[in-house]
Amino acid sequence: MRARKAELYARDLAEARWVKSSKSAGPYRPDCVEVADLGGGAVAVRDSNNRDVQPLRFTAEEWTAFRDGVREGEFG
């Protein structure tokens, strides 16, 4: 797992296609989460209001676990 994470963090994201969360859209929601597909189910996540901070990167397994937890209400 550590090798996979190191590989994700070694990737250059200059050409990444960032997608804004639908929950962050609109003029009254200044907080914005963006996600980029890194292939193979891996993703990078960033705060578009603070682009100086390196995006977080998640393996496919980590992202699936997080996504499933959100859907099941684990973080609410």
DADA-V341851 format. One record per residue. N is the residue number from 1. PSI is psi in whole degrees, -180 to 180 (999 if undefined). D_LAST is the distance of its C-alpha to the last C-alpha in Angstrom with 2 decimals. Layout:
BEGIN
n	psi	d_last
N	PSI	D_LAST
N	PSI	D_LAST
END
This chain:
BEGIN
n	psi	d_last
1	-40	28.17
2	-38	29.33
3	-41	31.99
4	-43	29.59
5	-43	27.33
6	-39	30.52
7	-43	31.65
8	-41	28.52
9	-16	28.88
10	-16	32.59
11	141	32.16
12	124	33.25
13	14	30.67
14	-32	33.24
15	10	33.56
16	145	29.92
17	107	28.74
18	136	25.50
19	129	23.31
20	139	21.04
21	137	17.58
22	-24	17.91
23	-13	14.79
24	2	16.88
25	156	20.07
26	155	22.06
27	-18	24.02
28	8	21.49
29	88	18.80
30	-21	20.48
31	135	17.75
32	122	18.51
33	133	17.38
34	146	20.20
35	142	20.71
36	134	24.14
37	126	25.29
38	4	27.35
39	150	28.72
40	20	28.30
41	-9	24.55
42	150	24.05
43	159	22.42
44	146	22.46
45	135	19.75
46	161	20.80
47	113	20.14
48	-16	22.89
49	-8	23.32
50	65	24.27
51	-5	26.32
52	-20	28.31
53	133	25.56
54	134	25.96
55	148	23.35
56	150	21.27
57	135	22.52
58	136	21.03
59	168	23.11
60	-41	22.62
61	-43	21.28
62	-44	18.70
63	-41	17.56
64	-44	17.47
65	-43	15.40
66	-50	12.78
67	-45	12.99
68	-39	12.87
69	-40	9.76
70	-47	7.97
71	-31	9.95
72	1	9.21
73	21	5.45
74	-21	5.84
75	10	3.80
76	999	0.00
END
